[in-house]
Amino acid sequence: AADSLRGTFRETNLSELAAFTSYALALPSSFLALVDTYD
């Protein structure tokens, strides 16, 4: 089951990156990113 979920998480993370990037480009003076990582 873990192998089948990896693709889903990878796709979700790419779409989240795209959303953050789009927001930062649209509102550069008010954008503040908080990045939380896990291992």
HTML snippet that shows the backbone in 3Dmol.js (N, CA, C, O; Angstrom):
<script src="https://3Dmol.org/build/3Dmol-min.js"></script>
<div id="view" style="width:600px;height:400px;position:relative"></div>
<script>
const pdb = `
ATOM      1  N   ALA A   1       0.821  -1.199   0.000  1.00  0.00           N
ATOM      2  CA  ALA A   1       0.000   0.000   0.000  1.00  0.00           C
ATOM      3  C   ALA A   1       0.861   1.256   0.000  1.00  0.00           C
ATOM      4  O   ALA A   1       0.510   2.248  -0.639  1.00  0.00           O
ATOM      5  N   ALA A   2       1.992   1.222   0.716  1.00  0.00           N
ATOM      6  CA  ALA A   2       2.849   2.402   0.781  1.00  0.00           C
ATOM      7  C   ALA A   2       3.371   2.795  -0.592  1.00  0.00           C
ATOM      8  O   ALA A   2       3.468   3.983  -0.899  1.00  0.00           O
ATOM      9  N   ASP A   3       3.707   1.814  -1.421  1.00  0.00           N
ATOM     10  CA  ASP A   3       4.203   2.130  -2.760  1.00  0.00           C
ATOM     11  C   ASP A   3       3.143   2.823  -3.607  1.00  0.00           C
ATOM     12  O   ASP A   3       3.471   3.716  -4.388  1.00  0.00           O
ATOM     13  N   SER A   4       1.898   2.435  -3.470  1.00  0.00           N
ATOM     14  CA  SER A   4       0.843   3.057  -4.269  1.00  0.00           C
ATOM     15  C   SER A   4       0.550   4.485  -3.805  1.00  0.00           C
ATOM     16  O   SER A   4       0.063   5.291  -4.598  1.00  0.00           O
ATOM     17  N   LEU A   5       0.829   4.812  -2.563  1.00  0.00           N
ATOM     18  CA  LEU A   5       0.571   6.160  -2.054  1.00  0.00           C
ATOM     19  C   LEU A   5       1.678   7.144  -2.412  1.00  0.00           C
ATOM     20  O   LEU A   5       1.440   8.352  -2.452  1.00  0.00           O
ATOM     21  N   ARG A   6       2.872   6.650  -2.670  1.00  0.00           N
ATOM     22  CA  ARG A   6       3.986   7.562  -2.961  1.00  0.00           C
ATOM     23  C   ARG A   6       3.701   8.449  -4.163  1.00  0.00           C
ATOM     24  O   ARG A   6       3.999   9.642  -4.124  1.00  0.00           O
ATOM     25  N   GLY A   7       3.136   7.901  -5.223  1.00  0.00           N
ATOM     26  CA  GLY A   7       2.806   8.700  -6.396  1.00  0.00           C
ATOM     27  C   GLY A   7       1.814   9.795  -6.072  1.00  0.00           C
ATOM     28  O   GLY A   7       1.948  10.916  -6.563  1.00  0.00           O
ATOM     29  N   THR A   8       0.830   9.494  -5.261  1.00  0.00           N
ATOM     30  CA  THR A   8      -0.179  10.476  -4.881  1.00  0.00           C
ATOM     31  C   THR A   8       0.446  11.624  -4.101  1.00  0.00           C
ATOM     32  O   THR A   8       0.156  12.787  -4.379  1.00  0.00           O
ATOM     33  N   PHE A   9       1.299  11.316  -3.129  1.00  0.00           N
ATOM     34  CA  PHE A   9       1.939  12.368  -2.349  1.00  0.00           C
ATOM     35  C   PHE A   9       2.850  13.216  -3.222  1.00  0.00           C
ATOM     36  O   PHE A   9       2.894  14.436  -3.070  1.00  0.00           O
ATOM     37  N   ARG A  10       3.566  12.590  -4.124  1.00  0.00           N
ATOM     38  CA  ARG A  10       4.462  13.327  -5.005  1.00  0.00           C
ATOM     39  C   ARG A  10       3.657  14.302  -5.866  1.00  0.00           C
ATOM     40  O   ARG A  10       4.055  15.456  -6.019  1.00  0.00           O
ATOM     41  N   GLU A  11       2.538  13.859  -6.426  1.00  0.00           N
ATOM     42  CA  GLU A  11       1.704  14.733  -7.248  1.00  0.00           C
ATOM     43  C   GLU A  11       1.109  15.869  -6.422  1.00  0.00           C
ATOM     44  O   GLU A  11       1.036  17.006  -6.888  1.00  0.00           O
ATOM     45  N   THR A  12       0.691  15.568  -5.215  1.00  0.00           N
ATOM     46  CA  THR A  12       0.129  16.600  -4.343  1.00  0.00           C
ATOM     47  C   THR A  12       1.179  17.652  -4.024  1.00  0.00           C
ATOM     48  O   THR A  12       0.889  18.848  -4.067  1.00  0.00           O
ATOM     49  N   ASN A  13       2.388  17.226  -3.706  1.00  0.00           N
ATOM     50  CA  ASN A  13       3.437  18.176  -3.378  1.00  0.00           C
ATOM     51  C   ASN A  13       3.771  19.080  -4.555  1.00  0.00           C
ATOM     52  O   ASN A  13       4.039  20.266  -4.360  1.00  0.00           O
ATOM     53  N   LEU A  14       3.762  18.542  -5.778  1.00  0.00           N
ATOM     54  CA  LEU A  14       4.031  19.374  -6.945  1.00  0.00           C
ATOM     55  C   LEU A  14       2.927  20.402  -7.156  1.00  0.00           C
ATOM     56  O   LEU A  14       3.210  21.542  -7.525  1.00  0.00           O
ATOM     57  N   SER A  15       1.692  20.023  -6.930  1.00  0.00           N
ATOM     58  CA  SER A  15       0.605  20.987  -7.099  1.00  0.00           C
ATOM     59  C   SER A  15       0.642  22.047  -5.996  1.00  0.00           C
ATOM     60  O   SER A  15       0.296  23.204  -6.237  1.00  0.00           O
ATOM     61  N   GLU A  16       1.052  21.663  -4.808  1.00  0.00           N
ATOM     62  CA  GLU A  16       1.193  22.644  -3.731  1.00  0.00           C
ATOM     63  C   GLU A  16       2.319  23.618  -4.051  1.00  0.00           C
ATOM     64  O   GLU A  16       2.192  24.817  -3.805  1.00  0.00           O
ATOM     65  N   LEU A  17       3.417  23.111  -4.597  1.00  0.00           N
ATOM     66  CA  LEU A  17       4.523  23.984  -4.997  1.00  0.00           C
ATOM     67  C   LEU A  17       4.059  24.964  -6.069  1.00  0.00           C
ATOM     68  O   LEU A  17       4.404  26.144  -6.021  1.00  0.00           O
ATOM     69  N   ALA A  18       3.295  24.490  -7.016  1.00  0.00           N
ATOM     70  CA  ALA A  18       2.773  25.364  -8.069  1.00  0.00           C
ATOM     71  C   ALA A  18       1.863  26.439  -7.481  1.00  0.00           C
ATOM     72  O   ALA A  18       1.914  27.594  -7.904  1.00  0.00           O
ATOM     73  N   ALA A  19       1.043  26.071  -6.523  1.00  0.00           N
ATOM     74  CA  ALA A  19       0.141  27.038  -5.896  1.00  0.00           C
ATOM     75  C   ALA A  19       0.921  28.099  -5.124  1.00  0.00           C
ATOM     76  O   ALA A  19       0.624  29.288  -5.237  1.00  0.00           O
ATOM     77  N   PHE A  20       1.908  27.684  -4.349  1.00  0.00           N
ATOM     78  CA  PHE A  20       2.728  28.648  -3.610  1.00  0.00           C
ATOM     79  C   PHE A  20       3.476  29.572  -4.558  1.00  0.00           C
ATOM     80  O   PHE A  20       3.553  30.778  -4.324  1.00  0.00           O
ATOM     81  N   THR A  21       4.027  29.011  -5.627  1.00  0.00           N
ATOM     82  CA  THR A  21       4.771  29.810  -6.597  1.00  0.00           C
ATOM     83  C   THR A  21       3.865  30.831  -7.273  1.00  0.00           C
ATOM     84  O   THR A  21       4.240  31.993  -7.425  1.00  0.00           O
ATOM     85  N   SER A  22       2.693  30.407  -7.672  1.00  0.00           N
ATOM     86  CA  SER A  22       1.741  31.319  -8.318  1.00  0.00           C
ATOM     87  C   SER A  22       1.337  32.448  -7.381  1.00  0.00           C
ATOM     88  O   SER A  22       1.264  33.608  -7.787  1.00  0.00           O
ATOM     89  N   TYR A  23       1.078  32.106  -6.139  1.00  0.00           N
ATOM     90  CA  TYR A  23       0.690  33.116  -5.151  1.00  0.00           C
ATOM     91  C   TYR A  23       1.839  34.097  -4.912  1.00  0.00           C
ATOM     92  O   TYR A  23       1.619  35.306  -4.836  1.00  0.00           O
ATOM     93  N   ALA A  24       3.054  33.581  -4.793  1.00  0.00           N
ATOM     94  CA  ALA A  24       4.215  34.440  -4.555  1.00  0.00           C
ATOM     95  C   ALA A  24       4.453  35.390  -5.727  1.00  0.00           C
ATOM     96  O   ALA A  24       4.807  36.552  -5.523  1.00  0.00           O
ATOM     97  N   LEU A  25       4.263  34.907  -6.940  1.00  0.00           N
ATOM     98  CA  LEU A  25       4.446  35.760  -8.111  1.00  0.00           C
ATOM     99  C   LEU A  25       3.341  36.809  -8.226  1.00  0.00           C
ATOM    100  O   LEU A  25       3.589  37.927  -8.679  1.00  0.00           O
ATOM    101  N   ALA A  26       2.140  36.456  -7.824  1.00  0.00           N
ATOM    102  CA  ALA A  26       1.018  37.387  -7.915  1.00  0.00           C
ATOM    103  C   ALA A  26       1.082  38.469  -6.837  1.00  0.00           C
ATOM    104  O   ALA A  26       0.702  39.614  -7.084  1.00  0.00           O
ATOM    105  N   LEU A  27       1.558  38.114  -5.652  1.00  0.00           N
ATOM    106  CA  LEU A  27       1.596  39.049  -4.522  1.00  0.00           C
ATOM    107  C   LEU A  27       2.979  39.037  -3.864  1.00  0.00           C
ATOM    108  O   LEU A  27       3.111  38.600  -2.720  1.00  0.00           O
ATOM    109  N   PRO A  28       4.002  39.507  -4.567  1.00  0.00           N
ATOM    110  CA  PRO A  28       5.365  39.385  -4.034  1.00  0.00           C
ATOM    111  C   PRO A  28       5.629  40.186  -2.758  1.00  0.00           C
ATOM    112  O   PRO A  28       6.469  39.790  -1.950  1.00  0.00           O
ATOM    113  N   SER A  29       4.935  41.288  -2.566  1.00  0.00           N
ATOM    114  CA  SER A  29       5.219  42.106  -1.380  1.00  0.00           C
ATOM    115  C   SER A  29       4.523  41.599  -0.122  1.00  0.00           C
ATOM    116  O   SER A  29       4.886  41.998   0.985  1.00  0.00           O
ATOM    117  N   SER A  30       3.531  40.729  -0.274  1.00  0.00           N
ATOM    118  CA  SER A  30       2.819  40.247   0.907  1.00  0.00           C
ATOM    119  C   SER A  30       2.914  38.737   1.095  1.00  0.00           C
ATOM    120  O   SER A  30       2.218  38.166   1.935  1.00  0.00           O
ATOM    121  N   PHE A  31       3.768  38.097   0.321  1.00  0.00           N
ATOM    122  CA  PHE A  31       3.889  36.640   0.410  1.00  0.00           C
ATOM    123  C   PHE A  31       4.855  36.252   1.521  1.00  0.00           C
ATOM    124  O   PHE A  31       5.971  36.767   1.589  1.00  0.00           O
ATOM    125  N   LEU A  32       4.431  35.351   2.382  1.00  0.00           N
ATOM    126  CA  LEU A  32       5.273  34.799   3.435  1.00  0.00           C
ATOM    127  C   LEU A  32       5.063  33.293   3.442  1.00  0.00           C
ATOM    128  O   LEU A  32       3.947  32.819   3.655  1.00  0.00           O
ATOM    129  N   ALA A  33       6.119  32.549   3.214  1.00  0.00           N
ATOM    130  CA  ALA A  33       5.999  31.087   3.142  1.00  0.00           C
ATOM    131  C   ALA A  33       6.550  30.456   4.412  1.00  0.00           C
ATOM    132  O   ALA A  33       7.642  30.798   4.867  1.00  0.00           O
ATOM    133  N   LEU A  34       5.796  29.549   4.966  1.00  0.00           N
ATOM    134  CA  LEU A  34       6.237  28.741   6.090  1.00  0.00           C
ATOM    135  C   LEU A  34       6.348  27.317   5.568  1.00  0.00           C
ATOM    136  O   LEU A  34       5.353  26.716   5.163  1.00  0.00           O
ATOM    137  N   VAL A  35       7.551  26.786   5.581  1.00  0.00           N
ATOM    138  CA  VAL A  35       7.789  25.458   5.020  1.00  0.00           C
ATOM    139  C   VAL A  35       8.094  24.493   6.153  1.00  0.00           C
ATOM    140  O   VAL A  35       9.005  24.720   6.949  1.00  0.00           O
ATOM    141  N   ASP A  36       7.333  23.429   6.216  1.00  0.00           N
ATOM    142  CA  ASP A  36       7.528  22.390   7.220  1.00  0.00           C
ATOM    143  C   ASP A  36       7.938  21.121   6.491  1.00  0.00           C
ATOM    144  O   ASP A  36       7.285  20.720   5.528  1.00  0.00           O
ATOM    145  N   THR A  37       9.001  20.494   6.937  1.00  0.00           N
ATOM    146  CA  THR A  37       9.477  19.279   6.282  1.00  0.00           C
ATOM    147  C   THR A  37       9.373  18.101   7.231  1.00  0.00           C
ATOM    148  O   THR A  37       9.295  18.264   8.448  1.00  0.00           O
ATOM    149  N   TYR A  38       9.374  16.941   6.664  1.00  0.00           N
ATOM    150  CA  TYR A  38       9.369  15.724   7.457  1.00  0.00           C
ATOM    151  C   TYR A  38      10.213  14.687   6.746  1.00  0.00           C
ATOM    152  O   TYR A  38      10.436  14.768   5.538  1.00  0.00           O
ATOM    153  N   ASP A  39      10.672  13.729   7.497  1.00  0.00           N
ATOM    154  CA  ASP A  39      11.519  12.690   6.922  1.00  0.00           C
ATOM    155  C   ASP A  39      10.923  11.336   7.201  1.00  0.00           C
ATOM    156  O   ASP A  39      11.487  10.319   6.799  1.00  0.00           O
TER     157      ASP A  39
END
`;
const viewer = $3Dmol.createViewer("view");
viewer.addModel(pdb, "pdb");
viewer.setStyle({}, {cartoon: {color: "spectrum"}});
viewer.zoomTo();
viewer.render();
</script>
